[in-house]
Amino acid sequence: MAATARATEPVFVAVPGSEHAEVGHTLAEPVPRALGVLDQLGLWGNLGVSLLGFTGAIFVLQPGGPGTPELSLAAGLCAIVAGTALGTLAVAVSGLPGARTGAPAMVLLRGVFGARLSYLPTVLNVLQCLGWGVFELVTIATAAHTVAPSLPRWSYVLLAGVATTLLAVRPLGTVRILRRYVTGAVVVVLAYLLVELLRHPLPAFAAGSWSGYWPAMDTVVAAAISFAPLAADYTRHSRNARAAFTGGFVGDRVTQVGCYAIGLLALVTVARDPSDIYGAFIAVPLGSLAFAVLAARELDQSFANVYSTGVSLQNLRPLWDRRVLAVLIGALTTVLALALDISDYENFLTLIGSVFVPMFAVVVVDFFVLSGGVWDLTERARSRWAMLVPWALGFVVYQLINPGYVSWWVSGWSAIQRRIHFTPAGWMSASICSFVVAAAAASLLGLLGRRSAA
């Protein structure tokens, strides 16, 4: 009994947080509950807007790639609304365990897989966050250089890298800045761009195809759910679970729908070349000013990736100082953004991201159904090898339906499809099917475990 009691004792001590509270330096320090619903709405509302979302609208309009039939405006907007709803719901639910326990995202995985096995998804998340951080710095620099080409692009990478690092050193302060100053400006800019684009003639609402709807929706789901491995890093500081859920679901959902819809409208109205969608925005009246605001706001994306990389590493070494990690990771991200050609790296990052769709299905089922919200989050948490099975099954289902765009990876899964005589149906969503299979397998494992225990 004593060992069981110790295993279920709270590892993280939550304390009330003031307007000036900041995250502790290590995981051994108390967790300030400093973020209200407006803070969470501001954070997730800003994260829902991304320059990559604007450019990613082409994968909604032409899910089969260049030269393939375009979706109708009706199909594209439906894919955006439905995909965002599913993805942001997953993010909001994934953040609830953090709001209840005070643990960051990767530490929560100790409860699902055990302390040592949680290192596997932690390493994958570090690679994902670091990669997206590099990609975001390049995106910010490219956007800024488009608006003001007088400075070389590398100078914008350096400026964005320094700003990102400073933001990551004071994460709760950054969230408060987003809520107070940035959110309003972003909403005004999005509304302005939407009005300007709607002044142009639109194609017939139903003109086009619905073929490819599910892959199009999957791209939107993937964009939203990519924040699931980061959600608890911020919801752990929420004053209550309701504020965490509302911020993640409502804030992220509204702005991501707006972001993708504006990108889609730009493609069917003013963008002559899909690769120059930035130029299409700048071409509207006051477009340079509006786009400059969006380019500067993109720092919240790079901030989130750099900060969560450090928090993820603390699952491996809880006493490492997150401020030192933020500086080191910010510097590494900046150097990589200056040195690497990442024109095709987004495909690899999307592939890594697909790992987390089935994984968080297992997290949700285990926390809310099987474990009743009681996890062992200590460094002594025993390994739960069986929980790798539903995660792996969900990943396989995802890849069989949608293996992505990396040529050698697609070829391998195509060979497996032929060998097992499987052809994905047009209605199959990789994200939904993967999540359902992983959740069902985790539920079945839990049922079998209870029967064997009885």
C-alpha positions in Angstrom: 0.0 0.0 0.0 2.8 2.4 0.8 4.4 2.0 -2.6 1.1 2.5 -4.3 0.4 5.7 -2.3 3.8 7.1 -3.2 3.2 6.3 -6.9 0.0 8.3 -7.0 1.2 11.3 -5.0 1.1 14.6 -6.9 4.5 15.1 -8.5 3.8 18.7 -9.4 2.7 21.2 -6.8 0.4 23.8 -8.2 0.4 27.3 -6.7 -1.7 30.4 -7.5 0.0 32.6 -10.0 -0.1 36.4 -10.3 0.2 38.6 -13.4 3.9 38.6 -12.9 4.4 34.8 -12.3 6.8 32.9 -14.4 7.6 29.2 -15.1 10.0 27.6 -12.6 13.5 27.0 -13.8 13.3 23.2 -13.3 10.6 20.6 -13.0 11.2 20.4 -9.3 9.7 23.8 -8.7 6.0 24.7 -8.1 3.8 25.2 -11.1 2.2 28.7 -11.1 -1.5 28.7 -12.2 -1.2 32.1 -13.8 -3.1 31.9 -17.2 -6.8 32.7 -17.3 -9.2 32.0 -20.2 -8.3 35.2 -22.0 -4.6 34.3 -21.8 -5.3 30.8 -23.2 -7.5 32.3 -26.0 -4.8 34.8 -26.8 -2.1 32.1 -27.0 -4.0 29.5 -29.0 -5.7 32.1 -31.1 -2.3 33.4 -32.2 -0.9 29.9 -32.7 -3.9 29.1 -35.0 -2.6 31.7 -37.5 0.4 30.8 -39.5 2.1 31.9 -42.7 2.4 28.2 -43.3 -1.4 28.0 -43.1 -1.7 30.5 -45.9 0.7 28.6 -48.1 -0.7 25.2 -47.0 -4.1 26.2 -48.5 -2.8 24.9 -51.8 -2.9 21.3 -50.3 -6.6 21.9 -49.6 -7.3 23.3 -53.1 -5.3 20.6 -54.9 -4.9 17.7 -52.5 -3.5 15.5 -55.3 -0.7 17.9 -56.1 0.0 20.3 -59.0 -1.9 19.5 -62.2 -4.7 17.5 -60.4 -8.3 18.6 -60.2 -9.1 21.4 -57.8 -11.7 21.1 -55.1 -14.7 23.3 -55.3 -14.9 26.3 -53.0 -17.6 24.5 -51.1 -15.5 21.3 -50.6 -12.4 23.3 -49.7 -14.2 25.4 -47.0 -15.9 22.2 -45.6 -12.5 20.5 -45.4 -11.1 23.5 -43.5 -14.0 23.8 -41.0 -14.2 20.0 -40.3 -10.5 19.4 -40.2 -9.9 22.3 -37.9 -12.7 21.2 -35.6 -11.3 17.7 -35.3 -7.7 18.8 -34.9 -8.3 21.6 -32.4 -10.6 19.3 -30.4 -7.7 16.8 -30.1 -5.4 19.6 -29.0 -7.9 20.9 -26.4 -8.5 17.4 -24.9 -4.7 16.6 -24.9 -4.1 19.7 -22.8 -6.6 18.7 -20.1 -4.3 16.2 -18.3 -1.7 19.0 -18.1 -4.3 21.4 -16.6 -5.3 18.8 -14.0 -1.9 17.4 -13.0 0.5 20.4 -13.6 2.8 18.2 -15.7 4.2 19.2 -19.1 3.3 17.2 -22.2 6.2 14.7 -22.4 6.2 14.1 -18.7 2.5 13.1 -19.0 3.7 10.3 -21.2 5.3 8.6 -18.2 1.8 7.8 -17.1 1.0 6.1 -20.4 4.2 4.3 -21.3 6.3 4.5 -18.1 9.3 6.8 -17.4 11.9 5.1 -19.6 9.6 4.4 -22.5 8.4 8.0 -22.5 11.9 8.9 -23.7 11.0 7.5 -27.2 8.2 10.0 -28.0 10.2 12.7 -26.1 13.1 12.4 -28.6 10.6 12.4 -31.5 9.0 15.5 -30.2 12.4 17.2 -29.7 13.2 16.5 -33.3 9.8 17.7 -34.4 9.9 20.9 -32.4 13.5 21.7 -33.3 12.7 21.1 -37.0 9.6 23.3 -37.0 11.5 26.0 -35.1 14.1 26.1 -37.9 11.3 26.1 -40.5 9.5 29.0 -38.8 12.6 31.1 -38.7 13.1 30.6 -42.4 9.5 31.4 -43.0 9.6 34.6 -41.0 12.8 35.7 -42.8 11.3 34.9 -46.2 8.2 36.9 -45.4 10.1 39.8 -43.9 12.4 39.9 -46.9 9.4 39.9 -49.2 8.0 43.0 -47.5 11.4 44.8 -47.0 14.0 43.4 -49.4 16.6 46.1 -48.6 18.1 43.9 -45.9 19.6 40.4 -46.7 17.4 37.4 -45.7 20.1 36.1 -43.3 19.7 39.3 -41.2 16.1 38.6 -40.7 16.9 35.0 -39.6 19.3 36.4 -37.0 16.7 39.0 -35.7 14.0 36.4 -35.6 16.3 34.0 -33.8 17.2 36.5 -31.1 13.6 37.5 -30.6 12.5 33.9 -30.4 15.1 33.1 -27.8 14.1 36.1 -25.6 10.5 35.1 -25.8 11.3 31.5 -24.8 13.2 32.6 -21.7 10.0 34.2 -20.3 7.2 32.0 -21.6 4.3 33.2 -19.4 5.3 36.8 -20.0 5.1 36.0 -23.7 1.6 34.6 -23.4 0.5 37.7 -21.6 2.0 39.9 -24.4 0.2 37.9 -27.0 -3.1 38.4 -25.1 -2.7 42.1 -24.5 -1.2 43.4 -27.7 -0.9 40.9 -30.5 -4.3 39.1 -30.6 -6.3 42.3 -31.4 -3.9 43.3 -34.2 -4.1 39.8 -35.8 -7.9 39.7 -35.7 -8.0 43.2 -37.4 -5.5 42.1 -40.1 -7.3 38.8 -40.8 -10.7 40.6 -41.1 -9.1 43.3 -43.4 -7.6 40.7 -45.7 -10.9 38.7 -45.8 -12.9 41.8 -46.8 -10.3 42.8 -49.5 -10.3 39.3 -51.0 -14.1 39.1 -51.0 -14.2 42.2 -53.1 -12.8 40.1 -56.0 -15.0 37.9 -58.2 -15.3 34.4 -56.7 -15.7 31.2 -58.7 -19.0 29.4 -58.5 -19.4 27.9 -55.1 -19.9 24.4 -56.4 -17.6 24.6 -59.4 -14.9 22.0 -59.0 -14.6 18.5 -57.5 -15.2 16.8 -54.1 -12.7 14.1 -55.1 -9.8 14.4 -52.7 -11.9 15.9 -49.9 -10.6 13.5 -47.2 -6.9 14.0 -48.0 -7.6 17.8 -48.0 -9.2 17.6 -44.6 -6.3 15.5 -43.3 -3.8 18.2 -44.1 -5.9 20.7 -42.0 -6.2 18.1 -39.2 -2.5 17.6 -39.3 -1.8 21.3 -39.1 -4.0 21.7 -36.0 -3.0 18.5 -34.2 0.7 19.2 -34.5 0.3 21.3 -31.4 -1.1 18.3 -29.3 2.5 17.3 -28.2 2.9 20.9 -26.9 -0.5 21.6 -25.4 0.1 20.6 -21.8 3.3 22.7 -21.7 1.0 25.7 -21.5 -2.3 24.3 -20.1 -0.4 23.2 -17.0 -0.3 26.9 -16.0 -4.0 27.4 -16.6 -6.1 28.5 -13.6 -8.6 25.7 -14.3 -9.3 23.0 -16.9 -12.3 24.9 -18.4 -10.0 27.8 -19.3 -7.5 25.5 -20.8 -10.1 23.6 -22.9 -11.9 26.8 -24.1 -8.6 28.5 -25.1 -7.4 25.5 -27.0 -10.6 24.7 -28.8 -12.2 28.1 -29.5 -9.1 30.2 -29.9 -7.2 27.8 -32.2 -10.3 26.8 -34.1 -11.5 30.3 -35.0 -8.2 31.7 -36.2 -7.1 28.5 -38.1 -10.4 28.5 -40.0 -9.8 32.2 -40.8 -6.2 31.6 -41.8 -6.9 28.7 -44.2 -10.0 30.3 -45.6 -8.1 33.5 -46.5 -5.4 31.4 -48.1 -7.9 29.5 -50.1 -9.7 32.7 -51.2 -6.4 34.2 -52.2 -5.6 31.2 -54.4 -8.9 31.4 -56.3 -9.0 35.2 -56.6 -5.8 37.1 -56.8 -2.9 34.6 -56.6 -1.6 34.0 -60.2 1.1 31.7 -58.9 0.4 29.5 -55.9 4.1 29.7 -54.9 3.8 33.5 -54.6 0.8 33.7 -52.3 2.8 36.2 -50.1 2.9 38.5 -53.1 -0.8 38.2 -53.6 -1.4 39.5 -50.0 1.0 42.3 -50.5 -0.7 43.3 -53.7 -4.0 44.3 -51.9 -4.2 47.9 -50.6 -2.2 48.3 -47.4 -1.1 44.7 -48.0 2.5 45.3 -47.1 1.5 46.7 -43.7 -0.9 43.8 -43.0 1.6 41.2 -44.1 4.3 42.8 -41.9 2.1 42.3 -38.9 1.5 38.7 -39.7 5.3 38.1 -40.3 6.2 39.6 -36.9 3.4 37.6 -35.3 4.9 34.4 -36.6 7.4 34.7 -33.8 4.8 33.0 -31.5 5.2 29.8 -33.6 9.0 29.8 -33.3 8.7 30.7 -29.6 6.4 27.7 -28.9 8.7 25.3 -30.7 11.9 26.5 -29.0 10.3 26.6 -25.5 8.6 23.2 -25.9 11.9 21.7 -27.1 13.4 22.7 -23.8 10.5 21.5 -21.7 10.6 18.2 -23.6 14.3 17.8 -22.7 13.4 18.3 -19.1 11.5 15.0 -19.2 15.0 13.4 -19.7 16.7 15.7 -17.2 14.2 17.4 -14.8 16.8 19.5 -13.1 18.2 21.2 -16.2 17.5 24.9 -16.2 14.9 25.8 -18.9 16.4 29.3 -19.3 19.8 27.8 -20.3 18.0 25.3 -22.6 16.0 28.1 -24.2 19.2 30.0 -25.0 21.1 27.0 -26.3 18.1 25.7 -28.4 17.4 29.2 -29.7 21.0 29.6 -30.8 21.0 26.1 -32.4 17.7 26.8 -34.3 19.1 30.0 -35.6 22.4 28.4 -36.8 20.4 25.6 -38.6 18.1 28.1 -40.2 21.1 30.0 -41.6 22.9 26.8 -42.7 20.3 24.4 -44.0 18.3 24.2 -47.2 15.0 23.1 -45.9 12.9 23.5 -49.0 11.6 19.9 -48.8 12.0 19.5 -45.0 8.4 20.2 -44.3 7.5 16.8 -45.7 9.7 15.1 -43.2 8.2 17.2 -40.4 4.7 16.2 -41.5 5.8 12.6 -41.4 7.1 12.9 -37.8 3.9 14.7 -36.9 1.8 11.8 -38.0 3.3 9.8 -35.2 1.4 11.9 -32.7 -2.1 11.4 -34.0 -2.4 7.8 -32.8 -0.2 8.4 -29.8 -2.5 11.1 -28.3 -5.5 8.8 -29.0 -3.8 6.4 -26.6 -3.1 9.2 -24.1 -6.8 10.3 -24.1 -8.2 6.8 -23.7 -5.8 5.9 -21.0 -6.2 9.1 -18.9 -9.9 9.6 -19.1 -11.1 5.9 -19.4 -8.6 3.4 -18.3 -6.7 5.2 -15.5 -9.5 7.5 -14.3 -7.2 10.5 -14.4 -4.6 8.9 -12.0 -1.2 8.4 -13.4 2.2 7.6 -12.0 4.3 10.6 -13.3 7.4 10.0 -11.2 10.8 9.0 -12.5 10.0 5.5 -11.1 6.9 4.9 -13.3 7.1 1.3 -14.6 7.3 0.6 -18.3 4.0 -0.3 -20.0 5.2 -2.0 -23.1 1.6 -3.1 -24.1 0.6 0.5 -24.7 3.1 0.7 -27.6 0.8 -1.7 -29.5 -2.2 0.6 -30.1 0.2 3.4 -30.9 1.9 1.3 -33.5 -1.3 0.0 -35.0 -2.7 3.6 -35.3 0.6 4.7 -37.0 0.4 1.8 -39.5 -3.2 2.6 -40.4 -2.3 6.3 -40.9 0.6 5.4 -43.3 -1.4 2.8 -45.2 -4.0 5.5 -46.0 -1.8 8.5 -46.4 2.0 8.0 -46.4 2.6 11.6 -47.2 5.0 13.0 -49.8 8.5 11.7 -49.1 9.2 9.6 -52.2 11.1 6.7 -50.7 8.7 6.5 -47.8 5.7 6.5 -50.1 7.2 3.8 -52.2 7.7 1.5 -49.2 4.1 1.8 -48.1 2.8 1.4 -51.6 4.6 -1.9 -51.8 3.0 -2.9 -48.5 -0.4 -1.9 -49.8 0.1 -4.1 -52.9 1.3 -7.0 -50.8 -1.7 -7.0 -48.5 -4.1 -6.1 -51.3 -5.2 -2.9 -49.7 -6.4 0.2 -51.6 -7.5 3.2 -49.5 -11.1 4.2 -50.2 -11.8 7.8 -51.1 -13.8 8.3 -47.8 -10.9 7.2 -45.6 -9.3 9.9 -43.5 -5.9 8.9 -42.3 -6.2 11.1 -39.1 -9.6 9.8 -38.2 -9.0 6.2 -38.9 -5.6 6.2 -37.2 -7.1 7.9 -34.1 -10.1 5.5 -34.0 -8.0 2.3 -34.4 -5.4 3.4 -31.7 -8.2 4.4 -29.3 -10.1 1.1 -29.9 -6.9 -1.0 -29.5 -6.1 0.9 -26.2 -9.6 0.3 -24.9 -9.4 -3.4 -25.8 -6.1 -3.7 -24.0 -7.5 -2.0 -20.9 -10.5 -4.4 -20.9 -8.3 -7.5 -21.3 -6.1 -6.2 -18.5 -9.0 -5.7 -16.1 -10.3 -9.2 -16.9 -6.9 -10.8 -16.3 -6.6 -8.9 -13.0 -10.0 -10.1 -11.9 
